[in-house]
Amino acid sequence: MDQLPPEILSEIACLLPTPELRHLRFANRYIACSVIPVLFRSLSVINTAEHIEGLIEFIKQSPTIARFSQKLTVFHATWHVCERSAWENHPLLFGGKDIGINHRKSVAADKAFQSYTQFADRESLRDFSDMMSLISIFENLQVVRISHIKRITLMKNPQCRRLLRRIWLGPCVRDSVVKTATLQAFVNIPNTIRLDIDL
């Protein structure tokens, strides 16, 4: 396969699903150079401080990715802010009603609630300049899409799965994207970038 011209490899890469592209990228350097532009053409991020910061750090470590990225999907999500007793009994608690009362009062639950409060505090202090910083990194960005985070996304997205395992509380998935769409970062988006909003 490494005998094929890079243009042919790129065309093949366009036909493959993302998980296969990730594996193909590690075959060798020649193939990786042809696959990376396709693999990173479209990126997604959950609209939380830690996920945006993580994507910015990832791009700083591999700056060429920013050149290839043409579409950024921002998944809108909000989390309820609640005290410990409400958190323990919340219907969006990871595992829901299947989590026994003993587990909700365990050391693991104490750690998860502490992580949850730190996460909620950090989100409440955001000024969303992080979103403006993220958008400014991309040289060839053509589309920013603001979309609801759906249950299927929650389970497929590794960022989201890690967050759920840490804080145990899932986001409101039917919340309006208007809050995210009206952020200053999107109001002042350059004219060269199309803004798509899933209402």
Secondary structure, DSSP 8 states (H G I E B T S, - for coil): -TTS-HHHHHHHHHHS-HHHHHHHHTS-HHHHHHHHHHHTSEEEEESSHHHHHHHHHHHHHSTHHHHH--EEEEEE-B-----HHHHHT-TTBTTGGGS-HHHHTSHHHHHHHHHHHHHHHHHHT--SHHHHHHHHH-SS--EEEEEE--HHHHHH-HHHHHHHHHH-B--BSSS-THHHHTSHHHHT--TTSEEEE--
